[in-house]
Amino acid sequence: MPTIIDEAAARAAKRAMSFSDYSEGSATAEYNALCAEADAIAAAQKAKVHPQHHEKIDRLLVKYKGRMADNINARNRNAASCPSVMIAGASNFPAAKKNRQNARETTLMGEYDEISGLLERIRSVGTGGIQSGEADALERLRDKLDDLQDVHEEMIARNKHWQNHGTMAGYDDISAKDAQRLDAEILGGYSWERQPVPAYALQNSSAEIRRIKGRIDALTRVKERPPEDWSFDGGHAECDAGPMKLRLFFDAKPPEEIRTALKDNGFRWAPSEGAWQRMLNGNAIAAAKRIVAPIANDDA
């Protein structure tokens, strides 16, 4: 993957589009400015997230720089492939060739937009939900559960106070003015929802608490007793409960139909591991065993 800008192509592109001279090094300077911006975005994101996310940020940064260099070089070469009508003149102008050039430019600009989107991916690394493979996933899930339960108990307490007193006055540290406002909002609502916290909000809260408890239980079971590895014809599977990854190692490159099945079931090739992998859970194991069945006498 090239990381050097083709100055000769940039110079030729300038000659094909303009009578003015090319400023030597300007294409490289443009690329370096884009890389500097990407470096700053990556550094800022690293400062915000756990170090375990830094490797992914670095991979995206390298991918961005390499693909951006490819794109700049390709656009310059395409621009140099056919001069503008201003440069070539209207007589015998190769209109068909120009149309092909314009179509290629549209494609390359689409790729440029896609490559630029990698910067947003860098900005989003580590900011999503709690991933089971994160080193502190269980701790964070338990903290989240505590917060959800505290909020749920507060909802119940507000409703109970209303049911007992018919007003929010006197509840906790709510001021008289706020209590008057809340009373008006409650009494002005639907008759079946005349309480501080509607029933649907309590139901949603309960469902989220159950979901997080389920994740904690499932993750704890896997951490305490990881599923067993197994062998299959042409390779073996490893269940790594640390990063919560199921990895499939093949002795040789698997045939296309196997690769397609892996992709369709959420597996992705991880060059750094030399394996196909996805998040370790029951669904992943079931999918893997459908694609690469364990050897009959394997204990797994």
N, C-alpha and C positions, 0 to 999 in steps of 0.2 A: 504494500500500500504506500504510494509515494507521499512524501511530506514536503517535497521541494517544488516550488512553483516554477513552471516552464516559462522563463522570461522571453524566450524566442517566440513562443506561441502568443504571448501577450503583446509583443511588439508587432507581430504579423497581424493580429486582430485589430490593433490600433490603425495600422496602415490601411486595412480593408474598410475601415469605417470613417476615417477622418484624415484631413490633410495635415493636421498638426502633428508634431513629433511626439513620439512616445517618451515618457519620463522613465528612464531606466530604474528598475527596482520597484516601480509603483504597484505592480501586481503582487509582488512579495510583501510589500508594506501593507497592502490591503489584507492579505492573508494573515500576516502577523498581528494586525489589529484585531481581527476576528478571534485569533487564538488567545490574545491577551484578555479579551472580554470573557471568553470561555474559561480561562484560568481563574479569573476573578469570581465568576459564578460558582465554579467548583470549590474554590477556597472558602467562599462564604457559606456554601452548603455544608462543607466538612465541619465548619465551626458550629453549626446548628445541631448536627446529628451525632449519634453514637459512632465511635471509631469503626465498628463492625461494618458500617455502610461505606467507608472510605474506598475500599477496593472497587466497589461497583461504580462509584463516582469516577474513579480513575479510568476504569474500562470505558465508560461512556465518553470521557474527555478524549481519550486516544482515538476512539471511533469517530468522534466529531471532527477532530483535526485531520485525520486521514481522508475521510470522505469529503471534507470541504476542499482539501487540496485537489483531490480527483475532480471535483465538480468545477472548480475554477479553471483548471487546465483544460477540461473538456469543453467548457464554454468558450474559452479563448481559441481553441483549435477549430471549433465550429464557426466562430465569428470570422476566422481567417480563411475559411473554406470557400467563401463567395463574397466579393466586395459589394458594398452598397451601390445603388444606381448613381449616387452622387460621385463616387470614385470611378466607377466603370463607364459611366455614360449610358444614355438610353439606347444607343445603337447596338443591336445584337446582344442586348442584356439577357443573361441566362435565367429567365423567369422561373423555369421549372426547378433549376438548381437552388434558386433563392427560396422557393416554396419549401423545398426539402430542408434547407437550412433553418428556416423559421419554425418548421415543425419540430426539428431537433432542439432548437432553443427553448420551445415551450416545454418539452420533456425535461430538459436539463434544469429549467427554472423550477419545475415541480419537484425535482430531486433536491434542489437547493432549499426549498421550503421544508421538505422532509428532514433534511440534515439539520436545519436550524431548529427544528422541533426537538432535537436531542438536548438542547439547552434547557428546555422545559422539563425533560425527563431528569436531568441533573438536579434541577431545582426541587423536584418532587421526591428524590431518593430519601428514604428514611422518614417521610412525613405521613405515610399512609397508616393503616391500622396496624395492630400488633401482629407481627409475623411469628408463627410458631418456631421458626428456625433461629430467631434472635436469642442471643445468650441470656438476656434477662426477661424473656417472654413470660415465664410463670410469675415472676415478681410483679411485672407490669400488669398482668391480667388480674392478679389478686388485689393490687392497688385499685384497679378500675372497678373490680367487684365491690370493694369497700365503698368507693365513691357512689356507685349506683345504689347500693343498699342504704347509704345515708340519705340520698335524695328521696328514695322511695319512702323511707320512714318519715321524712319531713312532709311528703305529700299526704300520707295517712294521718299524721298529727294535725295538719291544717283542716282536713275534712272532719276529723273528730271534733275539733274545737267548734267548727261551724254547726255541726249537728247538735252539740250540747248547748250552744249559746245563741245561734241564729245570727251571729255577727262575728267579724274578725277582731273586733275591739278586745283588747286584753290578751291577745295572742303574742307570746314571746316579746320581741321588742318592736312590734309594729306600732307606728305612731297613730294617733287618733285620726289624722288627715288621711293616711294611707289606708287605715281600716275602713273609713267612710267610702273611699274610692273603691276598694275591693268589694265591699258590701253592695255597692251600686252595680258593679260589673257582674257579680254573681246573680243578683235578683233580676238583672236585665237579660240574663241568658235564657236558654231553652229550659223549660220546666223540668225535664229529666236530667238536666246537668247543673242544677242549682246547688253547687258545692264548689269550693275553691279549686279542686283538681278534678277534671272530668273523668268518668270511668274509663274512657278509652286510653287516657294518658297513664292511668294506673296499670291497665292491661299491657300496654306497650312497655312500660317500665319492668313489669314482672317478666315479660317475655325476654327482654334483653338480659335481665339478671340470670334467667335460666340458661340462655345461650352462653353467657360467659362462664357460668358454672360448668356447663358441659365441656367447653373448651379446656378449662382447667383440669377437669377430671380426665379427659382423653389425653391431654399432654402429659399429665402426671403419670398415667399408666405406661405411656410409651417411654418416658424418661426412666421410670423405675424398672421396667421389663421390656427392653427393645425387642421388636420382632426378630426372628432368626434369619440370618442370611441363607441364601439357597443357590444351588447351581442349576444351570439349564444348558441345553445343547448349544455349545459355542460360546459359553461365558458364565458369568455368575452375577448375583445380585447382592448388594450390601445395604443393610439398614443402619444408617448412622443417626443415632438419637441425639447427638450433640447439636448439629445444625438442622436436625430434623429433615434429612434428605434420604430418599431411596435412589440408589445409583445402580445402573445396569452397565456392566463391563462386558464388552464383546471381544473375543479373541481376534476377530477380523471385522472389517466394515460390514455391518448387517445389510441384507438385500433391501432394495427400495421399498418393498411392501412392508417390511418390518419397520423401517424408518418412518414411513407414512403413518403406520399404526401408533408408533411412539408419539409422534407429533400430535395426532388426533386425540391422544389420551393425556396430553399435558406434559409429556416429557420433552426436555430440551437438551441439546448437546452442550456439554460443558467442557471446552478444550482444556481448561486448567486441571480438571479431574480425569480427563480421558474417558468420560462416561456420559451416558444419558441419565438425566436425573429429574426428579420433581419432589414436591413436598411429601414427606413421609407420613402416611396415614393409611387407614384401612382401604380406602378407595384406590390409592396408588398401588398398594400391594395386589389388590384384586385385578386391577388393570394390567399390571406387569405380568402376573401369572397367566392371564389370558393370552398375552402376546408371546411371552417366552416361558412356557410351562416348565415347572421344576422337573428335574430328572426323576424318574419313577421311584428310585430307591433313595432319594434325598430325604432327609429327616424333616425338612421344611415342607 
